[in-house]
Amino acid sequence: MSNNYAIVTRNLVKKFGDLTAVDHLSLEVRRGEVFGFLGPNGAGKSTSINMICCLTKPTKGEVYINGERVTGREKVISRIGLCPQDIIIWPRLTCLEQLVFIGEMYGIARRTAKSRALDLLARMELTTKKNKLAHTLSGGMQRRLNICLALVHNPEIAVLDEPEAGLDPQSRIMVRAFIKEIAREKTVILTTHNMDEAERLSDRVAIIDRGKLLLVDSPDNLKKSIGEGDVLEIELKKKNGTDTGKAEKVIKTLVDSISSHGNILIIKTKNVVEKIQLITNTLKKNNFETGEIKLRGNTLEDVFIHLTGRRLRE
Amino acid sequence: MKLLSVIRKSFKEQVRSFWLLVLTISTAPFFVIVYYLITQSYEVSYDVLILNNDTGIQSTSTVLNHGAHLIKAISDENRESSLIIKEIHSRKEAEKKIKNKRADVLVIIPDNFSRQLDATEKTQEIHPFDIEFVGDITSQSYIIGAIWIHGLLSGYITGFTNIGEPYNFVETSIGVSGKRSDFEIAVPGLLILSIIMLMLSASSAIVVEAEKKTLVRLKISKVTALEFLCGVSVIQVLIGVSGVVLTLLVALGFGFSFEGSFLPFLLIAVLTSLSIIAFSIIIAAFSKSVTQVLIAGNFPLFLFMFFSGVMFPLNTGEWFSIGDYGVSVISLLSASPAVSALNKILIMQQGLSDILPEIFMLVLLTTIYFFVGVFFYRKRHMRSE
């Protein structure tokens, strides 16, 4: 197993009775990358994470951490820091107390644990709350503390399950900056429903649905290759009357999809930027005068919806 | 190191759950107060009815009726006791009162009572007569009342006839049992009860980690189930011992006199706390939430309370004995040897060497409970699902 990979899974399967929660998942997470793990609710993300962290036993398949096959929890304990989706804190301990406590549970000396705890609290802007009982913190602060608890033992791999859930925009920006910062020295696995978050942070993303891995690539490559492409909106001026139906016909052959709303043509096609000139020239040749032109790039959310569909899962 | 850290954490959490802590350690002292009030307000009495059919004998100018003399003598003698003696003139009326639980014993003095007694006294030979006792023989009050009145009748008869029993009855109280009130006799059981009450709160303290999911953090750390459970147990033992000491102080305040030695008492309190906490781990192992603990934990709690001899003595077939401690089915509940040991210390004024069999049983049961608890806790809570 190549040592370039922090985590490798091979044909990982988890069944709960008749339900196959994870179906032959094979992944390779490179060292030092931020790996986005995306999927609708119930897609099998958390089960996969739990199998990687040895919280759940796989029905079948293997997990390798830094090239070493994981056979028991002791091999992953110090290497992985898990920030669970739920806020899991000790409500009757102060922020500092619980960070030092969990550090000691990883076998770290009390003094070291305290210094790391103070550092993490400072980076998460929780220093002023260090002596406050955790249950007195706001939801956003508890979420930030939840992240600190995963990192106090300084793991090589940080698994962050929905770290931005429930955060206000300011906290989100701060947490995002924090994740970028830790990504300089650690491998980060990020599961999220927030496509914007995944796109901004991830070097590569994996999209999983119904337990199966659908795709793994960088967000840019996915946007270029998957979905209906970029969206171009062209306003037709009402000179000599506007016949959007006729306009649609003349450029239909140039694009993947076209529709209209009022006097606006809505065009969806991949690499639309390269086609803008051709489209506008064709419209002019056919006596259409164009007004405002809007371009919206293909987003990761478009890719996600394209792959997983619009139907609600829960 | 990790153990110390778990102890520190548990201590802080326990202290910060102040009202829960207060309620936990004050339940048994409250029970002592309630029990004291019950024993004070409930005066035990045995109602004896006497139907005097004695026709008497002619003595010079008057009729001598020994039946009437007997009633007066024993009534005067027992004015201060809980034996209440009343004369009645109709058997039918007396039986009706017994059936309605308004009396416990009916004693019928025969018509030849004075004649036969007088003849016995004069000839110094026994002239027998029948004294009939009537009552519900399944009733404990009947048994006690009948024994008591039998003793008084014998006393009167032997006093008059000068024909005594061929033996002298000598009663010696063991330890301080003769000086103990009903309340004081119950105190050893109440002290053990104060520790048993710890069962649900200790289970809750353990299971709360699973309920709040903080156990996930511990599962993926290096702490072992043994270290975690030992750490939590240390604090629970402290709470248990505090509860016992507080219960003892309250009992002392209500008139209980501590006659035994304190160190064996403390040792039994610590060992019992450990055993109850060890049993709590078994409950916690099979529960996923505090609610489940409160529902499922009631069954073993009641077993410990009512089937270990804590609340009232139980007679079960002895399997074998360790020293002079008889091991039976109830000895499988650690409260049973514990209450036996406390009775020996506090009532019989025995020392450490006398309670070694009970100590052995407590240590054995605690060890079994603990390892069974740790095994199942690890299996059900700490392993990968």
Chai-1 contact restraints between the chains, C-beta under 6 A:
chainA,res_idxA,chainB,res_idxB,connection_type,confidence,min_distance_angstrom,max_distance_angstrom,comment,restraint_id
A,C53,B,I220,contact,1.0,0.0,6.0,A-B,restraint_1
A,C54,B,S384,contact,1.0,0.0,6.0,A-B,restraint_2
A,L55,B,S384,contact,1.0,0.0,6.0,A-B,restraint_3
A,T56,B,S384,contact,1.0,0.0,6.0,A-B,restraint_4
A,T56,B,E385,contact,1.0,0.0,6.0,A-B,restraint_5
A,K57,B,S384,contact,1.0,0.0,6.0,A-B,restraint_6
A,I77,B,K222,contact,1.0,0.0,6.0,A-B,restraint_7
A,L82,B,I220,contact,1.0,0.0,6.0,A-B,restraint_8
A,I88,B,K213,contact,1.0,0.0,6.0,A-B,restraint_9
A,I88,B,T214,contact,1.0,0.0,6.0,A-B,restraint_10
A,I88,B,R217,contact,1.0,0.0,6.0,A-B,restraint_11
A,W90,B,T214,contact,1.0,0.0,6.0,A-B,restraint_12
A,R92,B,E13,contact,1.0,0.0,6.0,A-B,restraint_13
A,R92,B,R16,contact,1.0,0.0,6.0,A-B,restraint_14
A,F101,B,S5,contact,1.0,0.0,6.0,A-B,restraint_15
A,F101,B,K9,contact,1.0,0.0,6.0,A-B,restraint_16
A,I102,B,R217,contact,1.0,0.0,6.0,A-B,restraint_17
A,E104,B,S5,contact,1.0,0.0,6.0,A-B,restraint_18
A,M105,B,S221,contact,1.0,0.0,6.0,A-B,restraint_19
A,M105,B,V223,contact,1.0,0.0,6.0,A-B,restraint_20
A,Y106,B,S221,contact,1.0,0.0,6.0,A-B,restraint_21
A,Y106,B,K222,contact,1.0,0.0,6.0,A-B,restraint_22
A,G107,B,K222,contact,1.0,0.0,6.0,A-B,restraint_23
